Every structure is written in C-alpha cells, then in structure tokens.
Amino acid sequence: MMEQHGHAEDSTFENLIGVDPKQYEDKSTDCESTTLLDHSSNYDTLGLHWADVPRRGGVRPGAERSIEGGVSAITTPEHFVPVVQIKIPLPPLNEISLNTNIVDRGDGGGTTISTYKERVKVARRNLQAGLKASESGAFDAAASCFAAGRAQLGPSLGWGAAGISNNSLAARLEHGGEEGCCEEDDDYKTMLRLCSEGANASYFTGDFDTMNELIDEVLRQDISVEDKFRVYEIKMLALQAAGDNHASLSLGIDVRRQLGFRTPPNRPASKLSILWGYIMTRYLLGRRTAEELANLPKLTNARIIMAQRMLELIGLDCYTAQPTLFPLICFLNIKETLKYGINPASSCNAFMGFGVLLCGVFGDPQRGRELALAAELILAGAQPTMSQIISRCTFLCQGCIFHWTTPLHETLAPLLEGYRIGLETGDVQSAGLNQSLYVSHTFFAGRPLGGVDELLSANVGLQNDVAAATAGGSSDGALQTKLTKLDIQLWHLVVAKLRGIEIDKSEMNFDGILEMARETGNQGLRSYVFTARLELKVLFSEWDDTSAMDLLVEAGDVRAVLVGIYTGVRFTFLEALILIKTAQAAAQRTSIIWCNSGWKWKRIAQRSVQLIRTWARRGNVNLTHNLHLLEAELSVLDGDDKMAEDSYQLAIAIASRNGFLQDLALSHELASAYFKSQGDDCRGDYHMDHAIRCYSEWGATAKVSQLTKAKRND
C-alpha cells in the first residue's frame, strides 16, 4: 500500500510542476533541502493522504483506503464523516526536491550555480513551479518555490530594472555574467512576480510577517502603480481578513487616485447624494434589458480593469465599515461599466451591487433580479476563465437579491455550492460569505435546530477556535475571515441558548463579539449581534420588562448596514413585534393607548409594519406570515377581536405551508396568549399545545421547558 502511495506521490508532483523529482535526487551535497512540515504520518486524522482529492467529507481512520483515481474511497456509510471543510496535509518539501543550488544540464549530473544566467534560469523555474503549485492550492509548497527563486536573484540582481541598475550590473559581473548579456526588464519582472505571488502564497498560508515583508519590498521600489497593483490587492485582502476594513477602504481609494480615477472619500454619505446618485444611475441604465447589458463592448484597458478591481474591494469594505458609502460605490461602478465596457469580474459586481440596492433600499426587486440576470449572463459568457468569481456572484445573487422574490429555503443549496466553489477556486473570502449566509438562512428558514447545531459545531471545531482567531494572525486566517468565524459563533450561541446547552467559558459570548465589532469598527458584525439577541428576546417572550425595548433602542436602525441581507429583513419584523408588545404593555398599565409612550411605540411600529407590507406586496413570499402576525397583534392593541382572530389563523396557516417552523410556533404561542386574555381557555390551551409541539419539533428544548412550566403553573 505504501509503495503504491510513493509512486502516486512522484506522479502527482511531476504533474504539478512539470519536473521529475527523481532527476534531482542525491546529485549534490550542496543541495538545500527544507522540510515544509514534520510529517510523522502521511495521513491526517481522518485518514486522508496529501495526494488525495476529496470533494466533501472524509473517512475515519481504519477505513479501507485506495488511491486509485487520486480519491480516497469511502467503503461504507459508517465511515463517512460529514464535514463542510477539512484540512489535508500537504506534501513535504523534501519530496518536492526543490534543489535551489542545482541546475540540470541534461548530462545526468548537477553543477553548482555560479553565473548570473544560471541563477536567472533557476529563479524562473522556481517561479513557474510556484505558480503551478498555487493553481493547485498547494500554497505552502508555492511559498517555498517563490522564496527559492528570490534567493537566487537577490535584491541586487532581481530589482536591476527598478532603478538600481548599476548595482545590478556589478552583481552580474561579480557572478560571472557579461555586460549586456541579459534583459534587465525580464529579470525585474521575474523578481516582481516572485515577490508579489510570494506575498499571495504567504497570505493563504497565514504567514503574515513574510507577506508584509514582501509587500513592503515591492512598494519600496521606484516602479509604476500598475506594477505595484498586485501587492496592493493582496494587502487589501489581508486587511479585510483581519477585520480592518477602514484601513482597506482608505488604501483602495488611494490606489484608485494613483491610477487616475476619482472615488468618494472615506466618510458617511448624505441622503441627498445617495438620492441624486440613484436618479442618475437609473437614467444611465435606461430600459436596457439583461441581454443588452450583458452584450456591452468588452473592456481591455488594463489600467481601467485595475481601477474597477479596487471598486470591488472597496464595495465590500463599505458594506461593513462605511455603509452609507456603499450606494455611491455601486453607482460609480455602474457608471464606469457603461462608459468603458464590460470587464466580467467588476461588471458582474456592478450590476449585482445595484440590484442589492434596488431590492433592499429602493423597493424594486424585479428590476434588481433583472440586473442579477445580466451578471449571470456575463459570467456564463466568460466561462471558464472567470470561475474564480462564481462564489462572489452566488453570495450576492442568492444572499442579497433572490430571497426578496423566492422562498428562503431555495437559497440554501446554491449558497452551499457557492461556498464549495469559493474554496476550490481560492476565493476564500467569498466562500466565507456564502457559508455565513447559508448558516443564517438555515436558521431563519425554520430548519430543525439539531441539524443547524451540527453544522455550526463542525465549523467551530474544524476551522479553529474563534477566540484564537480574533487574537490576530492565525495560521488558517486565509481559510475563513474573522467576520465569518464570529458570525458562525454568533449563531452557535443562539442555537445553544434555544436548545438549553451551556457554552464553554473559553468560547466568545455575545458581549465579546460585540466588543470585537466595536474595536474594529465593523458595523455589519455589530448589527448581526443585536439582531441575534433580539431574536432570543422575541422567542423567549421577554415582554414583561424593558430589556427587549432597551436593546432595540441601543441597536438603532441596522437596516442601513444590512442592505439586502435577510437578516435586515428579519430585524424589521422583530422591531415591529417588540414595539407592538411594548405598546400593549403600556396600554394595560394606563388603560388609554394614546397616553405617554404607548402611542409613540405604536406609531413607530406601524412604520415598520408598513415597510413589511410593501415588501410582501412586491413579491417577498418569506414575509407574508410575519405580516399577518403583526396585523393580529396590532388588532389586539386596537381592540379589534375579529381582525385579530382572522390574522392569527392566516399567520399560522401560511407559516405552516411555507415551512417556517419557528414562526409557526411563535404564532400559536401569541394566539394562545390572546385567547386566554379573552377568557377562552379552551382555544388558549389548544394553541399552547401546538406551540409546544412546534417548538419541540424545531428543537428548542429550553423554550419547550419554559412553556411547559408556564402551563403547569396556569
């Protein structure tokens, strides 16, 4: 078995870098051999070899394994481990045989490198090997290849064409080269790519010290902004992964300035500027259909493509750090696309970004879907060269646009697929966004909490502890951003609370996540925390004290931050229900609804209800049952018993039909409270029994205990 694996290892790596490892074995005592990982075993804890290519899940130790076809066989169902992501050990570097001091002259022997030409040749071979390793996701091996290439050139040789040509020439002559024998520009570009791609590989392996050193080395050179662009891009991605979106936003704006493009400053945008930008953008788009937009002329200017790539990254920063700036960035992206032509990555982002605004802010979800369709057509026409943006498009379409007009549960499978594609293509940031929305949509769609908790536990356990991740610079930082980890931990806390499971003291709690959001200025994460805590207030019926209302006031209007995301829609429902229940409590204390604060809370609640009514009227099928439940509670407040009873029945029927199990249970619970307040204990008990049954089916053990205890004490 091990002999089979050894043969597979040679073959796999030969295909990876185009070099037979055996030709470099034991050819020189001067060979530098560095081991990437200290492998005591060729298998990880799940029994996978580094050369295997599993798609999902894994096999337990002890299961029969086969490397035929390069994939571990899952022999029987009980050996399957259903996980979202696993880590597979990479090949040791000594198996790769990167002999950085040896050049093969084709005579079966090796010769120590002494001339400049030979060093450049080896450096370029290492560059190509590193690029191939990066394409295969072997970033540890790629980083070693790039480092070996840089070691051959050195700063004096490699940066010769970047303003230090005299030193470069002296170094060449010292190493046996001849004046004028080499092209400085090619050598400089080789060193530039070794540093840039080395920084990228270091980012993916979590070696942020090396990444920053390489970025700084490139930025120190007297070269054009186009040559520095790659490291600027990597630096922004690293800042985003670390949660420092404000710094990333400012950097992106500065890079666009160097490229010669105007960008709104990093500060809150006024409502007037947003409204004017929206009007102008609608005018520029006109009545163009999705097909007409997808068939705009193609963009080929590299400088403009770079500027638009910056807009992509800036848009993501705005979404979490400067929400009011997000619309202006979307408007600018549309304007540049219509002016300069279609660049698949940035144009898809432009149309989908504006589609998000149309759905979540300007109330035109049908036009938003059409723009999303334009993005999908552009992407389909660019395949397979643009496969790396599929995950980002999935996040925006399924997570921010389609749920406005299609059932929420229909977004689950595409989001999970977007997560998988993001990992396969190396777009771990978009993979994390898909994963985060998949978790929240699974919860909001009313899926059983047991299954949700298994998913959450797998992520928390397999992708490292959240508390360790927030300490900064974790080795797996490229596998999942801090925001995604904290968001997953957030829903883990919610589910654990509902199921009555104690959280380990070492795990980060709501206050810790909120503090992290404040420290990083991450408005998106802050909004998620408040929405999750309000969800628990509603589900545990904490109406009697002022804690729910105080929390709502502290949260403020998070819809400006959660533009397009279903979490923002859910917040609107929670806000309206809490306001109505607070107004009901005020009415019971004073007997007159129009006195004191009760009237104020009702007026604010009616605005939220009207917003939900508008969304439902424009096609949001996920809110119909919520709307009927809110109308029932408003009718209770107004004393309209007939309207209240009819609305409760509609809320229950529609929630049951659409599969929103938690909202079905909540509707039964509130209906029970209403009928008992009317002295109708028979119908009150009927709805209470159904509420307990639905909460039990959902898996909310702690809530079932609360209702059962209340029923006994009744």
PyMOL commands that set and color helices and strands:
alter all, ss='L'
color gray80, all
select helices_A, chain A and resi 2-17+21-24+68-70+77-79+93-96+116-135+139-158+165-174+184-205+208-220+225-241+245-259+271-285+290-294+302-321+323-340+344-360+365-382+387-404+408-425+428-444+449-462+466-470+482-499+510-520+523-539+547-555+558-560+566-590+596-617+624-638+641-658+661-677+681-698+701-712
alter helices_A, ss='H'
color red, helices_A
select strands_A, chain A and resi 102-104+110-112
alter strands_A, ss='S'
color yellow, strands_A
deselect
rebuild
show_as cartoon
